[in-house]
């Protein structure tokens, strides 16, 4: 298990992570630190705990929006898949009818 020291809002935190996940953890910490910086710029220093809670809620809200967008896109994709399947089935029916028509004419000839 790896150990990474990340800095958030000017404070260092030693965080354990799986080997190979160090860079990912550092990027996540950088993202949180950036968001805390943005929040601090708008509301000022209101204490580490409160800032972390507020940023956590803001990130959770963004994540909830992303999940909703993903669900909508999946639904739209499923709908498009159904429409495409219906169109393909209709074309196959048309082709089958044409083949039957040709076969009937060949039998009659």
URPEPE-V165649 format. One record per residue. N is the residue number from 1. PHI is phi in degrees with one decimal (NA if undefined). Layout:
# URPEPE-V165649
[[N,PHI] [N,PHI]]
This chain:
# URPEPE-V165649
[[1,NA] [2,-89.3] [3,-124.3] [4,-125.7] [5,-101.8] [6,-115.3] [7,-115.6] [8,-130.2] [9,55.2] [10,81.2] [11,-113.7] [12,-89.1] [13,-132.8] [14,-88.6] [15,-123.6] [16,-87.7] [17,-152.0] [18,-65.3] [19,-56.7] [20,90.4] [21,-100.6] [22,-59.9] [23,-63.8] [24,-62.1] [25,-62.4] [26,-64.2] [27,-64.9] [28,-63.0] [29,-62.9] [30,-63.2] [31,-61.7] [32,-63.2] [33,-60.7] [34,-62.1] [35,-64.1] [36,-64.2] [37,-60.0] [38,-64.3] [39,-66.8] [40,-61.4] [41,-63.7] [42,-93.5] [43,-116.5] [44,85.4] [45,-77.4] [46,-118.3] [47,101.3] [48,-58.5] [49,-61.5] [50,-65.0] [51,-60.6] [52,-63.8] [53,-65.5] [54,-63.6] [55,-66.0] [56,-60.0] [57,-67.2] [58,-63.2] [59,-66.6] [60,-62.6] [61,-64.5] [62,-62.4] [63,-65.5] [64,-61.9] [65,-62.4] [66,-64.5] [67,-62.8] [68,-64.3] [69,-62.1] [70,-63.4] [71,-61.7] [72,-63.6] [73,-64.1] [74,-62.8] [75,-63.7] [76,-62.9] [77,-65.0] [78,-60.8] [79,-63.5] [80,-66.1] [81,-62.0] [82,-64.7] [83,-62.9] [84,-63.4] [85,-63.2] [86,-63.2] [87,-64.8] [88,-63.8] [89,-61.3] [90,-63.9] [91,-65.5] [92,-63.9] [93,-61.5] [94,-62.5] [95,-64.1] [96,-62.3] [97,-63.9] [98,-64.5] [99,-63.8] [100,-62.2] [101,-61.7] [102,-63.5] [103,-62.2] [104,-62.1] [105,-66.5] [106,-66.9] [107,-67.2] [108,-72.7] [109,-75.4]]
